Amino acid sequence: MLPFSSPRFISRTCAFACVALLLGQSPADTVLLKNGDRISGTVSRMKDGSVQIKTSYAGSVNIAISQVQRIVLDSPAPLLNQEGKLTTQKIFGAKTDVDPTPPYPIADVKILFPTVVDLGEKGSFSGHVNLALKLESGNSPKNELDTDFNIEYLFLKHKFSSQLQFEYDYNKSASTKQDWTSGNKYSYFYTPKYFLSYWYALKQEKYDGLELRQTTGPGWGYKFQTSPRTYSTTEYGLYYVHENYTGESSTEYISANWILNYETLILEDKLRFYHRHQAGLSLEDLDKQLWHSWTGFRIPLLRQFITSIEYEIDFDSSPDVNESRTKNTLRIKLGKEW
C-alpha cells in the first residue's frame, strides 16, 4: 500500500487542509437585519442613525439602525456612548438562541469607531471653492469672473461657517458689475439635532444701487436625520437689517428669516444635488421681501476636484430705482472640495 493512500495519511491531510482553510479566511463582522437578512464584511462606522459596512461584493453599504437587529464584530471595538464615555464592545442589539451572550444596546451607542474629532481632541475643517470664468470677444467684448467659497470648522458642539460669493464683470475699459455676498455664522448644538446660532451677513451690489446691506441676529435650527448620503438643516431667526442705497438715506428693520440647506447623493453616489436658500420678511413692512437661493448639481472629478452646474435666484421686492426685482444666473463652475 502506498503511504499516501493509507487512512492515517488521508486523515492528517484533511485535518491540515481544514486548518489551512480556516487560517486563510478573513475575519468578518456580521450585521443581522430585522427581516432576517445577514450581511458580512467590515463594519467601519455607526453614527447618526446608520451603520456602514464594507463588503467584498457590494462595496460600502449604509444601513438604517432602525432596520438592524444585531451586530457582531470580529473583535471588540471602541465606541462613544450617549453619555460621552469611551468603552469597547463586540456584540450589539438583541439576543439570539444560538448566542445568548448579553449584547450592548444599540440605542446607547453614539459613535462606533470614534475619530479624534469625535472625541474632542481636535476640530475638523471642510469646504469647497469654485471658479467660473467667461471671456467674450467681438463688437462688445465682455469678461466675467465668478468665484465662491464655503468653509466650516466643527469642534465638539461648536460650528463656525463662512461663505463668500464674488461676481465681477468687465466690459471694454470699465467694470459693469461688482457684487459680493458674505455670510458668517456660529452654531451651538445643545442636542445632536437642535442648535442655536448667530448670523452676520454682508451684501453689496455696487452698480445696482445697493451700497451695503448688513444682516445680523440670533436663530434657532434643527438638523434632520443625516447619513453619509444626505444632509439637511433648517433654521429660523429674527434679524436686524440695515441697508444703504446710493443717493438715498439708509433704512433699517427687523426681519423674520428662514434658512434651508439640503444635499443628497444620487445616481449611485456619482452626483450630488444641493439646494440652499435664505428668505427674509420685514416685520415693519410686509411688502419688503428678500429671497436668495442656489440650486444645482455637483459632480466629483479627480483628486477632490468637482464641477457644478448651478441656478441662482436673487429676489428683492423693493430694489433701487430702475433695477429688476429678480436676478437669475446660470453657472457652470470648476472647483475643489475637502
C-alpha positions in Angstrom: 0.0 0.0 0.0 1.3 3.4 -0.9 1.9 5.7 2.1 -0.2 8.5 0.7 -3.2 6.1 0.3 -3.2 5.0 4.0 -6.1 6.0 6.2 -3.8 7.8 8.6 -2.2 9.9 5.9 -5.6 10.8 4.4 -7.0 11.9 7.8 -3.9 14.0 8.6 -4.1 15.6 5.1 -7.7 16.5 5.6 -7.0 18.0 9.1 -4.2 20.1 7.7 -6.4 21.3 4.8 -9.2 22.3 7.2 -6.8 24.3 9.4 -5.3 26.0 6.4 -8.7 26.9 5.1 -9.7 28.3 8.5 -6.5 30.3 8.7 -7.0 31.6 5.2 -10.4 33.0 5.9 -10.5 36.8 6.7 -12.2 37.8 9.9 -15.6 39.3 9.2 -18.2 41.3 11.1 -21.9 40.5 10.7 -25.0 42.7 10.6 -28.3 40.8 11.1 -31.3 42.7 9.8 -34.8 42.5 11.3 -36.1 40.9 8.1 -33.7 38.0 8.5 -31.0 39.1 6.0 -27.4 38.8 7.1 -24.6 41.0 5.8 -20.9 40.1 6.3 -18.0 42.4 5.9 -16.2 45.0 7.9 -18.2 47.5 10.0 -16.4 50.8 9.7 -18.8 53.3 11.3 -22.0 53.7 13.2 -23.3 57.3 13.7 -26.3 59.5 13.1 -28.8 56.6 12.8 -26.9 54.4 10.3 -24.2 51.7 10.3 -21.7 51.5 7.5 -20.3 48.1 6.5 -17.7 47.4 3.7 -18.4 44.2 1.7 -16.4 42.4 -0.9 -19.4 42.1 -3.2 -21.2 45.4 -2.9 -18.7 47.9 -1.7 -19.6 50.1 1.2 -23.2 49.8 2.3 -25.1 52.1 4.7 -28.0 50.6 6.7 -30.5 52.4 8.8 -30.1 51.5 12.5 -33.9 51.1 12.7 -33.6 48.0 10.4 -30.8 46.4 12.4 -31.5 43.6 14.9 -27.9 42.6 15.9 -24.3 43.4 15.1 -21.4 41.0 15.9 -17.9 42.3 15.4 -14.9 40.1 14.9 -13.2 41.7 17.8 -14.1 44.4 20.4 -14.2 47.9 19.0 -14.1 51.3 20.6 -17.3 53.3 21.0 -18.6 56.5 22.4 -21.8 56.1 24.3 -24.7 58.6 24.7 -23.2 59.8 28.0 -19.9 60.7 26.3 -17.9 57.8 27.8 -15.4 55.7 25.8 -15.6 51.9 26.0 -15.2 48.8 23.9 -17.8 46.2 22.9 -18.2 43.4 20.4 -21.9 42.4 20.3 -24.8 44.9 19.9 -28.5 44.5 19.7 -30.8 41.6 20.5 -30.0 38.2 22.0 -30.4 35.1 19.8 -31.0 31.4 20.6 -27.6 30.5 19.0 -25.6 33.1 21.0 -27.2 34.1 24.3 -24.3 36.5 25.2 -25.8 39.7 26.6 -25.3 42.4 23.8 -24.7 46.1 24.2 -27.9 48.2 23.4 -27.6 49.8 20.0 -29.6 52.8 21.3 -26.8 53.5 23.8 -24.2 53.8 21.0 -23.5 57.4 19.9 -20.5 56.6 17.7 -18.8 53.3 16.9 -15.1 53.7 15.9 -15.0 57.4 17.0 -12.3 59.6 15.5 -10.1 62.2 17.3 -12.6 64.8 16.1 -15.5 62.8 17.7 -13.5 62.6 20.9 -12.9 66.3 21.0 -9.1 66.0 20.7 -9.2 68.2 17.6 -11.6 70.0 15.2 -12.3 69.3 11.6 -12.3 71.6 8.5 -14.4 71.1 5.4 -15.4 73.2 2.5 -15.1 73.9 -1.2 -14.0 76.7 -3.6 -15.4 77.3 -7.1 -14.4 79.4 -10.1 -16.5 80.3 -13.2 -14.8 82.4 -15.9 -16.4 83.7 -19.2 -14.5 85.6 -21.9 -16.2 87.2 -24.9 -14.7 89.0 -27.9 -16.2 90.9 -30.8 -18.0 94.2 -31.1 -18.9 94.2 -27.4 -16.1 92.3 -25.6 -17.0 91.3 -22.1 -15.2 89.3 -19.3 -16.9 87.8 -16.3 -15.4 86.3 -13.2 -17.5 84.5 -10.6 -16.0 82.8 -7.5 -17.3 81.5 -4.3 -16.1 79.5 -1.3 -17.6 77.9 1.8 -15.6 76.7 4.8 -16.7 75.1 8.0 -14.9 74.3 11.3 -16.5 71.8 13.7 -15.3 71.2 17.2 -17.5 69.2 19.6 -20.8 71.1 19.9 -19.5 74.3 18.2 -19.6 75.0 14.5 -18.2 78.0 12.6 -19.1 78.6 9.0 -18.2 81.3 6.5 -19.3 81.8 2.9 -18.3 84.3 0.2 -19.5 84.9 -3.3 -18.0 87.4 -5.7 -19.1 88.5 -9.2 -17.0 90.8 -11.4 -17.9 91.8 -15.0 -15.6 93.9 -17.2 -16.8 95.5 -20.4 -14.3 97.2 -22.7 -12.4 99.7 -20.4 -14.7 99.7 -17.3 -16.3 97.3 -14.8 -20.0 96.8 -15.1 -20.7 94.6 -12.1 -19.0 94.3 -8.7 -21.3 92.3 -6.5 -20.4 90.3 -3.4 -22.1 88.5 -0.6 -20.6 87.2 2.7 -22.3 85.2 5.4 -20.7 84.2 8.7 -22.4 82.0 11.4 -21.7 80.4 14.7 -23.8 77.5 15.8 -24.0 75.7 19.1 -25.6 72.2 19.2 -27.2 71.8 22.6 -28.5 68.4 21.4 -27.4 66.3 18.4 -30.3 67.8 16.4 -31.1 71.2 17.8 -28.9 74.2 17.7 -28.7 77.9 18.4 -26.9 80.3 16.0 -25.8 83.8 15.5 -25.6 85.2 11.9 -23.8 88.1 10.4 -24.0 88.8 6.6 -23.0 91.5 4.2 -24.1 92.2 0.7 -23.1 94.8 -1.9 -24.3 95.4 -5.5 -22.1 98.4 -6.4 -23.6 99.3 -9.8 -27.2 98.4 -8.9 -27.5 101.0 -6.1 -27.1 98.8 -3.1 -24.0 100.2 -1.3 -24.2 97.7 1.6 -26.8 95.5 3.4 -26.0 94.2 6.8 -27.9 91.4 8.4 -27.3 90.1 11.9 -29.1 88.3 14.7 -29.9 85.1 16.6 -31.5 82.0 15.2 -32.8 78.5 16.2 -32.2 75.5 14.0 -32.9 71.8 13.6 -30.7 69.1 11.9 -32.8 66.4 10.2 -31.8 62.8 10.2 -28.5 62.7 8.4 -26.5 59.9 6.7 -23.4 59.7 4.6 -25.8 60.3 1.6 -28.0 63.1 2.9 -27.6 66.3 5.0 -30.3 68.8 5.8 -30.9 71.6 8.3 -33.5 74.3 8.7 -33.2 77.5 10.7 -35.4 80.4 11.8 -34.3 83.7 13.2 -35.2 87.4 13.9 -32.5 89.6 12.3 -31.7 93.2 12.3 -31.3 94.6 8.7 -29.5 97.8 7.8 -29.4 99.0 4.1 -27.6 101.8 2.4 -28.5 102.7 -1.2 -26.7 105.1 -3.5 -28.0 108.7 -3.1 -30.7 107.7 -0.6 -30.9 107.6 3.1 -30.4 104.3 4.9 -33.2 102.0 6.1 -33.4 99.6 8.9 -35.9 97.0 10.0 -36.4 93.7 11.8 -36.8 90.7 9.6 -38.1 87.1 10.1 -35.8 84.8 8.2 -35.9 81.2 7.1 -32.7 79.3 6.0 -32.6 75.9 4.5 -29.6 73.7 3.5 -30.1 70.4 1.7 -27.7 68.0 0.0 -28.1 64.4 -1.2 -26.2 61.9 -3.3 -28.0 60.4 -6.3 -27.1 58.1 -9.2 -25.0 55.6 -7.3 -23.2 58.4 -5.4 -21.9 59.9 -8.7 -23.9 63.0 -8.5 -24.8 65.4 -5.6 -27.9 67.5 -5.7 -28.0 70.6 -3.4 -30.3 73.4 -2.6 -29.9 76.2 -0.1 -31.8 79.4 0.4 -32.2 82.4 2.7 -35.7 84.1 2.9 -36.5 87.3 4.8 -39.7 89.2 5.5 -39.7 92.6 7.1 -42.0 92.8 10.2 -42.4 96.5 9.7 -43.4 96.4 6.0 -44.7 93.1 4.8 -44.2 94.2 1.2 -40.4 94.1 1.8 -39.3 90.6 1.0 -35.9 89.0 0.2 -35.1 85.6 -1.3 -31.7 84.3 -2.3 -31.3 80.6 -3.4 -28.7 78.3 -5.0 -29.8 75.1 -6.6 -27.6 72.7 -8.6 -25.7 69.5 -9.2 -22.1 68.8 -8.1 -20.1 66.1 -10.0 -16.9 64.7 -8.5 -13.8 64.6 -10.7 -10.3 63.5 -9.7 -8.3 64.5 -6.6 -11.2 66.2 -4.9 -11.9 68.4 -7.9 -15.5 69.0 -8.8 -17.6 70.5 -11.5 -21.0 72.1 -10.8 -24.0 73.5 -12.7 -25.9 75.9 -10.6 -29.0 78.1 -10.9 -29.1 81.2 -8.6 -32.2 83.3 -7.9 -31.8 86.7 -6.1 -35.1 88.5 -5.4 -35.7 91.8 -3.7 -39.3 93.1 -3.7 -38.1 96.7 -3.2 -34.8 97.2 -5.1 -33.2 100.5 -6.0 -35.0 102.6 -8.7 -34.9 101.2 -12.2 -33.5 97.9 -11.0 -35.0 94.5 -11.6 -36.7 92.7 -8.7 -35.4 89.3 -9.7 -32.0 88.3 -11.0 -31.4 84.8 -12.4 -28.0 83.4 -13.1 -26.9 80.0 -14.5 -23.3 79.0 -13.9 -21.0 76.1 -14.8 -18.2 76.0 -12.3 -15.0 74.2 -11.6 -13.8 73.8 -8.0 -12.2 71.7 -5.3 -13.6 70.4 -2.0 -12.0 69.0 1.1 
